[in-house]
Amino acid sequence: MFVNGTPVLKDGNLRINGKDALTGVPGNVVVTPFTNTSAFVGATATSADSRHVFKLGVIQDVRLLSLFRFTIWWMIPRMGNSASDIPIETQMLLLEASEKEKGPTSDDASTSYILFLPVLDGEFRSSLQGNSSNELEFCIESGNPDIVTSESLRAVFVNFGDNPFDLVKESMKMLETHLGTFSIRETKQLPGMLDWFGWCTWDAFYQEVNPQGIKDGLKSLSEGGTPAKFLIIDDGWQDTTNEFQIEGEPFAEGSQFGGRLASIKENNKFRGTTGDDQKETSGLKDFVLDIKKNFCLKYVYVWHALMGYWGGLVLNSSGTKMYNPEMKYPVQSPGNLANMRDLSIDCMEMEKYGIRAIDPDKISQFYDDLHKYLVSQGVDGVKVDVQNILETICSGLGSRVSLTRQFQQALEESIATNFKDNSIICCMAQNTDSIFHSKRSAITRASDDYYPKNPRTQTLHIAAVAFNSIFLGEVVVPDWDMFYSQHCAAEFHAVARAVGGCGVYVSDKPGKHDFKILKRLVLADGSVLRAKYPGRPSRDCLFNDPVMDGKSLLKIWNLNKCTGVIGVFNCQGAGSWPCTEKESSVQENVDSVISGKVSPADVEYLEEVSGKQWTGDCAVFSFNTGSLFRLAKAESFGIALKVMQCDVFTVSPIKVYNQKIQFAPIGLTNMYNSGGAVESVDLTNDSSSCKIHIKGRGGGSFGAYSSTKPSSILLNSKNEEFKFSAEDNLLTVTIPPTTSSWDITLCY
């Protein structure tokens, strides 16, 4: 365990709690103590510039996790053992500091963690990277050659602790107070759509989305018993023009990123007629009102880019000229260029298409006009894309930091003014410029796109979101993106979203649904059983590569109101991380089996749901096998999964009621996140009996661990038949499928 020990420079080493975190620290490095466990680290240069790279010292022979931007838009994890394994554009670095060599009998008390967070220092944004000499470096850059400095003394925040999740959480709270530019997730208003099943039009139609297609999709989901309650009309609804896509000529790859917004209104597809009677309509408003009425939709969101559209605004259009668009050719930083190129940004660079950017002085007016119009059309919220673009166009407009702040404030003020419920999903916003300016926005996409046609990205998608959520999840609810329910990796994605604590939405083509999978996620009323926190890797997974080491399973933990949940995934063998020279250790072998251990202790903060009556044991339920077994918290069990196989385990603390009855709710065993259905468990006693009351929601098979068989069970005050297995103590009661809420009373 730690004692107080502020990070200090001593004998050329950065010492944290008596240990050397960095050795060979150069003389120009400055350490400024912040709290008794943390400090800011910076450096000075001999000359002023808009971009500096400073050496910090050597890291080697330690397990580490870095989260880095492999393209300008997206972040992924990288594991390693020295600074040379830390990629350029790292935005979070976590080191494991073991007191002794880990072995079968070692415990977490012997392990501590050191966190490095590159932050915003004035007009400069910082990032981390390693070099071939195993030296950790930090880079600061303004993004504008006219904004220069010769020092950055608070570029990197360093903190340590003995719980990695507490460490990140407390560090972000400290930075929230110190920087004053962002707010943590816990303080934000969460949009209501998070708790309802949704449908996004993107992979169903791409840019060919149309009113009839949307109706067809909503109808088929509703008729199948999993009605969508929120809808995202993605790219394809706006009034745009594209001079680079000429009718009759072959499609030029990337030309879609040259499109520009001609007005804030909808395009011709969403004007004209709607409804069976072909009644003339005034446009988007009648369509939105129609689908809300006929399909009982609660929320309709639409997509737009931060600059209106990919290529910004049309220059001389009557609908956009008041926003003073100016042609800009994005310039990426050397850090972005050192990793992986991206087609969309490449098309805007090099004077190919460019982007006609909105005048920063007009951005508040643009967002207010656009969002006010959307509200007048019955739209409830927006998904705002392409947000990282600001870091590339700030020349002449201030620094990347100040420009992002200006746009982010204008966007969030418009959302607060025009929409109810903080109704925004941020996307392509994974740079720290945006993250550390997120005051109100509560949802951000946490991974690269879901690519249904690429089998090699399915496992990467799940692993990337889980690891990115360690950092992003302290500021926002990480969004896992859409997926197809009828797909070879459908259950893999479905289980991940069941444990992810995120919104759940698909992008199925109309009529192309797997309702067996959907009904394990979605209740009959269209709600979902969302877990409490962002789903993150278990502690023993943090420094293992679940995609490419050929031996590690990925475990994602979360909590519900009364239970814990663990999703276990075999992400090995289907694909390789970008920006790596080596291939996955197991390739294209679907029969390859990976084994691992699962324990109730994998669920962090289990004490939040265990209470004083806890026996110290847990009831563990496997969704795949339907089996129930009892384990002490520290015990574990084995699991073996093939490539792209997964299982989900409900972990419910067994509590003692009335000094003799041991009980633990499992929840709806027909749902992936069974325990998410349980709202509360209470006890009443009288002289003749003991009664345990469980409140919850949704239909299906309710299961629980009970040490003895009840004498009777009431379901919503009516006697109900039940089953009890003395072999494994599994108690089950059938709840009618259309039941929205229920109160079960077990009488002993």
Stockholm file with secondary structure:
# STOCKHOLM 1.0

chainA/1-748         MFVNGTPVLKDGNLRINGKDALTGVPGNVVVTPFTNTSAFVGATATSADSRHVFKLGVIQDVRLLSLFRFTIWWMIPRMGNSASDIPIETQMLLLEASEKEKGPTSDDASTSYILFLPVLDGEFRSSLQGNSSNELEFCIESGNPDIVTSESLRAVFVNFGDNPFDLVKESMKMLETHLGTFSIRETKQLPGMLDWFGWCTWDAFYQEVNPQGIKDGLKSLSEGGTPAKFLIIDDGWQDTTNEFQIEGEPFAEGSQFGGRLASIKENNKFRGTTGDDQKETSGLKDFVLDIKKNFCLKYVYVWHALMGYWGGLVLNSSGTKMYNPEMKYPVQSPGNLANMRDLSIDCMEMEKYGIRAIDPDKISQFYDDLHKYLVSQGVDGVKVDVQNILETICSGLGSRVSLTRQFQQALEESIATNFKDNSIICCMAQNTDSIFHSKRSAITRASDDYYPKNPRTQTLHIAAVAFNSIFLGEVVVPDWDMFYSQHCAAEFHAVARAVGGCGVYVSDKPGKHDFKILKRLVLADGSVLRAKYPGRPSRDCLFNDPVMDGKSLLKIWNLNKCTGVIGVFNCQGAGSWPCTEKESSVQENVDSVISGKVSPADVEYLEEVSGKQWTGDCAVFSFNTGSLFRLAKAESFGIALKVMQCDVFTVSPIKVYNQKIQFAPIGLTNMYNSGGAVESVDLTNDSSSCKIHIKGRGGGSFGAYSSTKPSSILLNSKNEEFKFSAEDNLLTVTIPPTTSSWDITLCY
#=GR chainA/1-748 SS CCCCCCCEEETTEEEETTEEEEBSCCTTEEEEECSSSEEEEEEEEEEEESEEEEEEEECEEEEEEEEEESSSSCEEEEEEEEGGGSCTTEEEEEEEEESSCCCTTCCGGGEEEEEEEECEETTEEEEEEECTTSEEEEEEECSSTTCCEEEEEEEEEEEEESSHHHHHHHHHHHHHHHHCSCCCGGGSCCCGGGGBEEEESHHHHGGGCCHHHHHHHHHHHHHTTCCCSEEEECTTSEEEECTTSCTTSCCCTTGGGGCEEEEEEECGGGSSEETTTTEECCSHHHHHHHHHHHHTCSEEEEEEETTBSTTBBCSSCTTTGGGCCEEECCCCCHHHHHSCCCHHHHHHSTTSSCEEECCGGGHHHHHHHHHHHHHHTTCCEEEEECGGGGGGSCTTSCCHHHHHHHHHHHHHHHHHHHCSTTCEEECSCCSHHHHTTCSSCCEEECSSCCCTTCTTSHHHHHHHHHHHHHHHTTTSEEECCCCCSSSTTHHHHHHHHHHTTSCEEECCCTTCCCHHHHTTTBCTTSBBCCCSSCCEECGGGTTSCTTTSSSCCEEEEEECSSCEEEEEECCTTSCCCTTCSSCCSSCSCTTCEEEEEECGGGSTTTHHHHCTTEEEEEEEEETTTCCEEEEETTCCEEEEEETTCEEEEEEEEEEEETTTEEEEEEEETTSTTGGGGEEEEEEEECSSCEEEEEEEECSEEEEEEESSCCSEEEETTEECCCEEETTTTEEEEEECTTCCEEEEEEEC
#=GC SS_cons         CCCCCCCEEETTEEEETTEEEEBSCCTTEEEEECSSSEEEEEEEEEEEESEEEEEEEECEEEEEEEEEESSSSCEEEEEEEEGGGSCTTEEEEEEEEESSCCCTTCCGGGEEEEEEEECEETTEEEEEEECTTSEEEEEEECSSTTCCEEEEEEEEEEEEESSHHHHHHHHHHHHHHHHCSCCCGGGSCCCGGGGBEEEESHHHHGGGCCHHHHHHHHHHHHHTTCCCSEEEECTTSEEEECTTSCTTSCCCTTGGGGCEEEEEEECGGGSSEETTTTEECCSHHHHHHHHHHHHTCSEEEEEEETTBSTTBBCSSCTTTGGGCCEEECCCCCHHHHHSCCCHHHHHHSTTSSCEEECCGGGHHHHHHHHHHHHHHTTCCEEEEECGGGGGGSCTTSCCHHHHHHHHHHHHHHHHHHHCSTTCEEECSCCSHHHHTTCSSCCEEECSSCCCTTCTTSHHHHHHHHHHHHHHHTTTSEEECCCCCSSSTTHHHHHHHHHHTTSCEEECCCTTCCCHHHHTTTBCTTSBBCCCSSCCEECGGGTTSCTTTSSSCCEEEEEECSSCEEEEEECCTTSCCCTTCSSCCSSCSCTTCEEEEEECGGGSTTTHHHHCTTEEEEEEEEETTTCCEEEEETTCCEEEEEETTCEEEEEEEEEEEETTTEEEEEEEETTSTTGGGGEEEEEEEECSSCEEEEEEEECSEEEEEEESSCCSEEEETTEECCCEEETTTTEEEEEECTTCCEEEEEEEC
//
